[in-house]
Amino acid sequence: MSGLSLSGFSRLSEENSGFIRSCRGLAALVVVATHIEQVFVAPYWSGIHAYSLILGQASVMLFFVLSGFLICRSITSRISEVAREFRIP
């Protein structure tokens, strides 16, 4: 595998990791708030419901995108560590 280089992958810094995890947590809280709104607020006041649905859907997408990014970074970082251990370029 002459074109494969695993040396460019590294772990996220603590600051970046914390920021991404905070955004992911905030997105999860927005999804919970949207579900609460659907159950308790929407039956009595439907004026805000359409905006709540859009915000909830965007938060779900953001949560999954950030989760996928973190999983991918974790896997590539681990592959890079194993490659260094076995001296693969």
Protein Blocks (a to p, Z undefined) as FASTA:
>chain_A
ZZbcfklpccddfklmmmmmmmmmmmmmmmmmmmmmmmmmmmmomklmmmmmmmmmmmmm
mmmmmmmmmmmmmmmmmmmmmmmmnopZZ
